[in-house]
Amino acid sequence: MILDLVQCSKESKMNIFNFLLKLLFSLSIIVIFSTNIVSEDKFKGIGKLISEDKYDEAINKMQSLLPTTSEDDKAEILNAIGWVYIKSGDYSNAEKNILESHKLANKYNNTKVMKLTSNNLGILKYLQNKTEEAKEYFMKNRDSKTAKTYLQLIVEKNAERKYHNILEEGIAKSKQKDFEGAIKKYDEVLSINPKNAIALEYKGYALLRLDRPKEAIKLLKTSKSLDPNGKFIYLNLVKTYCVLKDESQIEKTINNPFPGKEQFLEWYKVDNEFKRMCSENPFIASFQ
C-alpha cells in the first residue's frame, strides 16, 4: 500500500523561523522609535497592539504618523508598516510599503534602513518560496546575520525541494510496481538526506514487495525511530512482520497505543494487501 507523499514535519525549523521573525520585527520597530519621529508613549501603544495581533489598528496608527513626518524619516515607518503586513500575511501590501521605504532610504542615503529593507524584502520573497529573488536581496547585505541565516535557509529549502521532487518520482514508480526503479529514487533522496523518514519507509516497503523483508524491517524500524508519529509506518511494519512470521512483534505493534488496534481494524477492512499478507496470522485472523 503506497500512500501519497506528505510533507515532512518542519516544526523545529518553523519555531526557529517564527522566533527570528519576531526578533527581526522587534528590531525594525526599535529602529523607528529610537528616533525622534514619535514619542515613546505612542511607541508603547503601537507595540502593544502588535503584541495583541491587532495589526489593522497598529498599521492605522503608523500611517497616521506619515503626514507629519519628514520625507527622509518616512522610510523607517513604511518599513515597519511593511513588517506588520508580513505578520498579518498580507504580502502584497508588505511588498508595496517596504519597496517604498527602500526607495526613500536610497534617495536620502539612509544606509541603515536600506539594509533593513533589503533583508525584509528577502524574507518576504523567501516566505513566498521565491528563493532566487530572496537570494538577490540577501546578497546585497550578505555580511549581516540576517542575510547569512536566510542564505543558509535558502540552500536547505532548495535541497529539500529537490529531494521532494525525487521522492515523488519514486512514489510514482512504486505505484507502477517498478520497485527497483523506486528504490533508486529513494536512494537519491537518502544520499541528500540520510534521515528522511518517508524515503526510508517507502524504500522499506519497496524491499518488502521485492521479497526482501529482512532488509525492509531494518529500514522501517529506522523510519519509525525518526518519525514515531507516522502511522503508516506501523502498518508497513506489521505487514513485514507477517511475512517474517514474527508473531510477537505483530501483536506488540498492533496493541501499541499508537496508532491503536482500532486503526488496524479499519486498515484490515480496506487494505487487501494487508489481508493477503497477514490473514494466516492467528492474532490478525481474529479481526474478521
C-alpha positions as CSV (number, residue, x, y, z in Angstrom):
1,M,0.0,0.0,0.0
2,I,1.8,3.1,-1.2
3,L,0.3,6.4,0.0
4,D,0.5,9.8,-1.4
5,L,3.5,11.9,-0.3
6,V,3.0,14.0,2.7
7,Q,5.4,16.8,3.5
8,C,7.9,16.1,6.3
9,S,7.3,17.9,9.6
10,K,9.4,21.0,10.0
11,E,8.1,22.2,13.3
12,S,11.6,22.8,14.8
13,K,12.7,24.9,11.8
14,M,9.4,26.8,11.9
15,N,9.8,27.5,15.6
16,I,13.2,28.9,14.9
17,F,11.9,30.9,11.9
18,N,9.0,32.4,14.0
19,F,11.4,33.4,16.7
20,L,13.6,35.0,14.2
21,L,10.7,36.8,12.5
22,K,9.6,38.2,15.9
23,L,13.1,39.2,16.8
24,L,13.7,41.0,13.5
25,F,10.4,42.7,13.6
26,S,11.2,44.0,17.1
27,L,14.5,45.3,15.9
28,S,12.8,47.1,13.0
29,I,10.3,48.8,15.4
30,I,13.2,49.7,17.7
31,V,14.9,51.4,14.8
32,I,11.9,53.6,14.2
33,F,11.1,54.6,17.7
34,S,14.7,55.2,18.6
35,T,14.5,58.3,16.5
36,N,12.5,61.4,17.3
37,I,9.7,60.7,14.9
38,V,7.2,59.8,17.6
39,S,7.0,59.8,21.3
40,E,7.8,56.8,23.5
41,D,4.2,56.7,24.6
42,K,3.0,56.2,21.1
43,F,5.6,53.5,20.5
44,K,4.3,51.6,23.5
45,G,0.8,51.9,22.2
46,I,1.7,50.6,18.8
47,G,3.9,47.8,20.3
48,K,1.0,46.7,22.5
49,L,-1.3,46.5,19.5
50,I,1.2,44.4,17.6
51,S,1.7,42.1,20.6
52,E,-2.1,41.6,20.7
53,D,-2.2,40.8,17.0
54,K,-4.2,43.9,16.3
55,Y,-2.5,44.5,13.1
56,D,-5.0,46.8,11.4
57,E,-5.0,49.2,14.4
58,A,-1.2,49.2,14.5
59,I,-1.0,49.9,10.8
60,N,-3.6,52.7,11.0
61,K,-1.7,54.4,13.9
62,M,1.6,54.2,12.0
63,Q,0.0,55.5,8.8
64,S,-1.4,58.5,10.8
65,L,2.2,59.5,11.6
66,L,3.2,59.8,7.9
67,P,1.7,63.2,7.1
68,T,3.6,64.9,9.9
69,T,6.9,63.0,9.3
70,S,9.7,64.4,7.2
71,E,10.3,62.6,3.8
72,D,13.7,61.1,4.9
73,D,12.2,59.7,8.1
74,K,9.1,58.2,6.4
75,A,11.3,55.3,5.2
76,E,11.5,53.9,8.7
77,I,7.8,54.0,9.4
78,L,7.0,52.5,6.0
79,N,9.4,49.7,6.7
80,A,7.6,48.9,10.0
81,I,4.2,49.0,8.3
82,G,5.5,46.5,5.8
83,W,6.7,44.3,8.6
84,V,3.2,44.3,10.2
85,Y,1.7,43.4,6.9
86,I,4.1,40.4,6.7
87,K,3.0,39.3,10.2
88,S,-0.7,39.6,9.1
89,G,0.0,37.6,5.9
90,D,-0.7,40.4,3.5
91,Y,2.3,40.0,1.4
92,S,1.1,42.4,-1.4
93,N,0.9,45.4,0.9
94,A,4.0,44.3,2.7
95,E,6.0,44.5,-0.5
96,K,4.4,47.8,-1.5
97,N,5.4,49.5,1.7
98,I,8.8,48.0,2.1
99,L,9.7,48.9,-1.5
100,E,8.5,52.4,-1.0
101,S,10.7,52.5,2.2
102,H,13.6,51.2,0.2
103,K,13.3,53.8,-2.4
104,L,13.1,56.6,0.1
105,A,16.1,55.2,2.1
106,N,18.1,55.1,-1.2
107,K,17.0,58.6,-2.1
108,Y,18.2,60.1,1.2
109,N,21.1,57.7,1.6
110,N,19.8,56.2,4.8
111,T,22.0,53.1,4.8
112,K,20.6,51.7,8.0
113,V,17.1,51.5,6.5
114,M,18.4,50.4,3.2
115,K,20.0,47.3,4.8
116,L,16.8,46.6,6.8
117,T,14.5,46.8,3.8
118,S,16.8,44.8,1.6
119,N,16.7,42.0,4.2
120,N,13.0,42.4,4.7
121,L,12.3,42.1,1.0
122,G,14.5,39.0,1.0
123,I,12.4,37.5,3.9
124,L,9.2,38.4,2.1
125,K,10.4,36.6,-1.1
126,Y,11.6,33.6,1.0
127,L,8.1,33.3,2.5
128,Q,6.6,33.3,-1.0
129,N,9.0,30.4,-2.0
130,K,10.7,32.8,-4.5
131,T,14.2,31.7,-3.3
132,E,16.2,33.1,-6.2
133,E,14.7,36.6,-5.8
134,A,15.2,36.3,-2.0
135,K,18.8,35.4,-2.5
136,E,19.4,38.5,-4.7
137,Y,18.2,40.7,-1.8
138,F,20.2,38.9,0.8
139,M,23.4,39.0,-1.3
140,K,23.2,42.9,-1.2
141,N,23.7,42.6,2.6
142,R,25.5,39.3,2.8
143,D,27.6,40.3,5.9
144,S,24.6,40.8,8.1
145,K,23.5,38.0,10.5
146,T,20.0,38.0,9.0
147,A,21.3,37.6,5.4
148,K,23.7,34.8,6.4
149,T,20.9,32.9,8.2
150,Y,18.5,33.2,5.3
151,L,21.1,32.3,2.7
152,Q,21.7,29.1,4.6
153,L,17.9,28.5,4.8
154,I,17.6,29.0,1.1
155,V,20.3,26.3,0.5
156,E,18.3,24.0,2.7
157,K,15.0,24.8,1.1
158,N,16.3,24.2,-2.4
159,A,17.8,20.9,-1.3
160,E,14.5,20.0,0.3
161,R,12.6,20.9,-2.8
162,K,15.0,18.8,-4.9
163,Y,14.6,15.7,-2.7
164,H,10.8,16.1,-2.5
165,N,10.7,16.0,-6.3
166,I,12.8,12.9,-6.4
167,L,10.7,11.3,-3.7
168,E,7.6,11.9,-5.8
169,E,9.3,10.2,-8.8
170,G,10.0,7.2,-6.6
171,I,6.4,7.1,-5.4
172,A,5.2,7.2,-9.0
173,K,7.4,4.3,-9.8
174,S,6.1,2.3,-6.8
175,K,2.6,2.9,-8.0
176,Q,3.6,1.4,-11.3
177,K,5.1,-1.5,-9.4
178,D,8.6,-0.6,-10.6
179,F,10.0,-1.2,-7.1
180,E,13.7,-1.5,-8.3
181,G,13.3,1.9,-10.0
182,A,11.6,3.3,-7.0
183,I,14.4,2.2,-4.7
184,K,16.9,4.0,-6.9
185,K,14.9,7.2,-6.4
186,Y,14.7,6.7,-2.7
187,D,18.4,6.2,-2.6
188,E,18.9,9.5,-4.3
189,V,16.9,11.2,-1.6
190,L,18.8,9.4,1.1
191,S,22.1,10.5,-0.4
192,I,20.9,14.1,0.2
193,N,19.1,13.5,3.5
194,P,20.0,10.1,5.1
195,K,17.5,10.7,7.8
196,N,14.4,11.2,5.6
197,A,11.8,9.1,7.4
198,I,9.5,9.0,4.4
199,A,12.2,7.8,2.0
200,L,13.3,5.1,4.5
201,E,9.7,3.9,4.9
202,Y,9.0,3.8,1.2
203,K,12.3,2.1,0.4
204,G,11.4,-0.4,3.1
205,Y,8.0,-1.0,1.6
206,A,9.6,-1.5,-1.9
207,L,12.0,-4.0,-0.5
208,L,9.1,-5.9,1.1
209,R,7.4,-6.0,-2.3
210,L,10.6,-7.4,-3.8
211,D,10.5,-10.2,-1.2
212,R,13.4,-8.8,0.8
213,P,11.7,-8.5,4.2
214,K,14.8,-8.7,6.4
215,E,16.2,-5.6,4.7
216,A,12.8,-4.0,4.8
217,I,12.4,-4.4,8.5
218,K,15.7,-2.6,9.3
219,L,14.7,0.5,7.3
220,L,11.1,0.6,8.6
221,K,12.4,0.4,12.2
222,T,14.8,3.3,11.5
223,S,12.0,5.3,9.9
224,K,9.8,4.7,13.0
225,S,12.6,5.9,15.3
226,L,12.9,9.1,13.2
227,D,9.1,9.7,12.9
228,P,7.2,7.8,15.6
229,N,4.0,9.7,14.7
230,G,4.0,8.4,11.1
231,K,1.1,6.0,11.5
232,F,1.5,4.2,8.1
233,I,5.0,3.1,9.2
234,Y,3.3,0.8,11.7
235,L,1.1,-0.7,9.0
236,N,4.1,-1.5,6.9
237,L,5.9,-2.8,9.9
238,V,3.1,-5.3,10.6
239,K,2.9,-6.4,7.0
240,T,6.7,-7.1,7.1
241,Y,6.4,-8.9,10.5
242,C,3.7,-11.1,8.9
243,V,6.0,-12.1,6.1
244,L,8.7,-12.8,8.6
245,K,6.2,-14.7,10.8
246,D,7.3,-12.7,13.8
247,E,4.1,-13.2,15.8
248,S,5.3,-11.4,19.0
249,Q,6.1,-8.2,17.1
250,I,2.9,-8.3,15.2
251,E,0.8,-8.4,18.4
252,K,3.1,-5.9,20.1
253,T,2.8,-3.4,17.3
254,I,-1.0,-3.7,16.9
255,N,-1.5,-3.4,20.7
256,N,0.7,-0.3,20.8
257,P,-1.4,2.8,21.9
258,F,-0.4,4.5,18.6
259,P,-1.9,4.2,16.1
260,G,-4.0,1.7,18.1
261,K,-5.9,-1.5,17.4
262,E,-9.0,0.2,16.1
263,Q,-6.9,1.8,13.3
264,F,-5.5,-1.6,12.3
265,L,-9.1,-2.9,12.3
266,E,-10.0,-0.1,9.8
267,W,-7.0,-0.8,7.7
268,Y,-7.8,-4.5,7.6
269,K,-11.3,-3.8,6.2
270,V,-10.0,-1.7,3.2
271,D,-6.4,-2.9,2.6
272,N,-6.4,-6.1,0.5
273,E,-2.6,-6.3,0.7
274,F,-2.8,-6.3,4.5
275,K,-5.3,-9.2,4.4
276,R,-3.3,-11.1,1.9
277,M,0.0,-10.8,3.8
278,C,-1.4,-11.3,7.3
279,S,-4.6,-13.4,7.1
280,E,-2.8,-16.5,8.2
281,N,-1.6,-14.9,11.5
282,P,-3.9,-16.1,14.3
283,F,-4.0,-12.7,16.0
284,I,-4.9,-10.8,12.9
285,A,-7.3,-13.5,11.7
286,S,-9.4,-12.7,14.7
287,F,-10.1,-9.3,13.1
288,Q,-12.5,-11.0,10.7
